Amino acid sequence: MTMERIAALRRFLQNHTLDSVIMLQPENLKYFSGFTGGEGALVLTPSRVILWTDSRYIEQAVDECTEKITVMNHGGRLAFSAVSVLIEDGAGAVGYERDFMTHSFFESMAQEDELYFEAVSLQELRAVKETYEIEATRRASRIADKAFAELLPHIRPGVTERQLAALLESKMLLAGSKEKSFDTIVASGKRSSMPHGTATDKPVENGDFITFDFGAVCNGYHSDMTRTVVCGKASEEQKRFYDLVLQAQLIGVDAVKSGASCCETDAAVRRFFAKHGVDKYFTHALGHGTGLEIHEQPVLSPRSQGVLKENMIVTVEPGLYIEGKYGVRIEDSLVVTAEGCEILTTTSKELTELF
């Protein structure tokens, strides 16, 4: 599997008129080599693949990497070591990850006149998932579903957002999650109008909308889901508002299939909100890919130029947010299929009233 990914990487480099690449992003190191240590660089030259790390991780790297990847100790001179093998192996045009390389590292590389450097993004190579990646995300989603079901009985007036977040995260860890996917969002009452309202010491009050956005991690793969509930009985206004988001979310899910335009999938939801005069309250993209990172390619947004492909994993998460009043978001993670999608998130999306 690793060498198949390396072969795909070489084809990608050829298409970008490059013959080599230096990788520093931890997720890419794991994806292309299997290495999960805390420090290193993967260097692909025209003739070989080298994982440079230091003495703390040599044994681990040898254990995690295929024997076709050479593991070497850079001895505290990572940039020098990487550039040296590129020159030794006759590299000419070298790709690098702009967002994961320090200025000093780049300066050290750029001093070599024999090499030409060009920034590249490797995310598209990880967008279509393999079977085990889908299964890992499916397991992470099940963990998140289970933890949320166990959390619901604890939601009552007086409990704080921070307490609920801590309890939800602990339940995910106890259920098998390696860590939380990201900073858990728990936003209640007026704070639910904040799309990224991470938990505070605000106590939950009767009648509050409470938005939970969270995820688990299994074998490095992130799940992502959002549910909004009501503490107590929902008002008729809250029910209508929630139903608008639910209908939009179902429209978004229905639009996900192989060959669908990412921007058109997003547009289908925006048209629905515009029809009901609430589109100004939808302030973010419809969704994004997940994987070794919580935000990956593709992106479902008005600016996206991508097309959905079979076995991509995406979220569909429309929300409406009225500042100073409340907000609602509903999110599922989905696997794109030839004829539609598989929904990985199994928690009910019907409005939950907690008494």
Sequence and secondary structure as in RCSB ss.txt:
>XXXX:A:sequence
MTMERIAALRRFLQNHTLDSVIMLQPENLKYFSGFTGGEGALVLTPSRVILWTDSRYIEQAVDECTEKITVMNHG
GRLAFSAVSVLIEDGAGAVGYERDFMTHSFFESMAQEDELYFEAVSLQELRAVKETYEIEATRRASRIADKAFAE
LLPHIRPGVTERQLAALLESKMLLAGSKEKSFDTIVASGKRSSMPHGTATDKPVENGDFITFDFGAVCNGYHSDM
TRTVVCGKASEEQKRFYDLVLQAQLIGVDAVKSGASCCETDAAVRRFFAKHGVDKYFTHALGHGTGLEIHEQPVL
SPRSQGVLKENMIVTVEPGLYIEGKYGVRIEDSLVVTAEGCEILTTTSKELTELF
>XXXX:A:secstr
 HHHHHHHHHHHHHHTT SEEEE  HHHHHHHH    SS EEEE SS EEEEE TTTHHHHHHHS TTSEEEE T
T HHHHHHHHHHHTT  EEEE GGGS HHHHHHHHT TT EEEE   GGGGSB  HHHHHHHHHHHHHHHHHHHH
HGGG  TT BHHHHHHHHHHHHHHTT SSBSSS EEEEGGGGGSTT B  S B  TT EEEEEE BEETTEE  E
EEEEEES   HHHHHHHHHHHHHHHHHHHH  TT BHHHHHHHHHHHHHHTT GGG  S SEEE SSSSSEEEEE
STT   B  TTBEEEE  EEEETTTEEEE BEEEEE SSSEEE   S  S  EE 
